[in-house]
Amino acid sequence: MARAIVYTEFGSPDVLHQIEIPDPVPVRGEAIVRIEAAGVNPIDGKLRRAERPSPPITEPRPVGFDGAGVIEALADDVEGFAVGERVAIRDTMGTYSSLLAVPVERLAALPDSVTAAEGAGIGIPAGTAYQALKSLGVTAGDVVLVHAGSGSVGQAAVQFAVAWGATVIATASPARHEQLRELGAVPVAYGDGLLDRVREAAPQGVTVALDGAGTDEAIRTSLDLVADRDRIATIVRGPDAAEFGIRAFSGGSPVPLTEQELAWRAEALEATIALIATGDFTIELGPELPLAEAAQAHELIESGAASGKIVLVP
């Protein structure tokens, strides 16, 4: 029997519990992956709290979208993957488990130089950052302001923008500034006086802004600095982004992603793995907890008590 974390009612982390389920069997286009690490993301808690549109719970609901592991079985029609191959998983509900059936188009090969924890930390953070920057048209010569640059999405955005030749200004608490410098960004502290500090850090002006903080301060600063509002986006303030005349990606946005934007999110998994393998991209790893301690993992991510990507290990 496989093990999985589920919830049968919306609520606090305490609603999460581990159950046994029958081992999955692959159907057309699927692989069975033995999960070695599952990434814990803020969206997992938002869904658990019903802060995103969710249908009524009629049966135990699985948790998690990102993971990494080893292929144990393949459907007869699958080509391009092999039993025993290490893979990373994106956009597949239920990664908080020991075994999972995954459509093979949501898998990417994971080289030995990339750990399972790193592979499990890619999907949502890197996919969100990569797609957002692509949608905003970031290229060499841009000056990009990333709010909440020390978060998992922020760190990914910093690294992609730097790799593409942009100059990056990133907001964070002073304790995280040295880390942002190592990633290639110019750090600035958030809080009163942010606008003046960013102007000092980027006297040439700012051409693109990506908000991962969701604060009024971040939105106002972006509007004051970036002339073209089509090059300002938030990944947090989805419902009211239109009121500011800016774009929203996730964060409860009523505007769905385009087919191209969805393709960019998928493309990000392999692109990030390749960068990690060559030492050109870093995922900050946080605590690793046993699968059964999923509730504690959610408490940590919601309290902000832990830095880095939290992963669950079956």
QUIGI-V678297 format. One record per backbone hydrogen bond with DSSP energy under -0.5 kcal/mol. NH is the residue of the N-H (numbers start at 1). CO is the residue of the C=O. If there is no record, write none. Layout:
nh: <NH	NH>
co: <CO	CO>
This chain:
nh: <2	4	5	6	7	11	15	16	17	19	21	30	31	32	33	33	34	35	35	36	37	38	39	40	41	44	45	45	46	47	48	49	50	51	52	58	61	62	63	66	67	68	69	70	71	72	73	75	78	84	85	87	88	89	90	92	94	95	95	96	97	98	100	102	102	104	106	107	108	110	111	114	115	119	120	121	121	122	123	126	127	127	128	129	130	131	132	133	134	135	136	137	138	141	142	144	144	145	146	146	147	147	149	149	150	151	155	156	157	158	159	160	161	162	163	164	165	166	167	169	170	171	172	176	177	180	181	182	183	184	184	185	186	187	188	190	194	197	198	199	200	201	202	203	205	206	207	208	209	210	211	212	212	219	220	221	222	223	224	225	226	227	229	231	232	233	234	235	238	238	239	241	241	243	244	244	245	245	246	247	249	253	256	262	263	264	265	266	267	268	269	269	270	271	272	273	274	275	276	277	278	279	280	281	284	285	286	289	289	291	293	294	297	298	299	300	301	302	303	304	305	306	309	311	312	313	314>
co: <21	19	96	17	61	48	12	13	6	4	2	27	102	73	31	100	70	33	98	68	68	312	66	310	39	41	41	42	42	43	44	45	47	46	46	56	7	60	5	39	89	37	87	34	85	32	32	30	75	71	82	69	108	67	106	65	64	64	92	63	95	3	33	31	100	29	103	104	88	86	109	111	113	115	116	117	118	119	119	122	122	123	124	125	126	127	128	129	130	131	132	134	133	165	139	142	167	208	144	169	145	210	146	171	171	148	151	152	153	154	155	156	157	158	159	160	162	161	142	144	186	146	188	173	174	176	177	178	179	180	181	180	168	185	170	172	191	193	194	195	196	197	198	200	202	225	143	143	231	145	233	147	210	215	216	217	218	219	220	221	222	225	227	228	229	209	247	211	236	251	251	237	238	240	240	241	241	242	241	232	234	250	254	258	259	260	261	262	263	264	265	266	266	267	268	269	270	271	272	273	274	276	275	275	282	283	309	287	311	313	290	291	293	294	295	296	297	298	299	300	300	300	284	287	38	289	312>
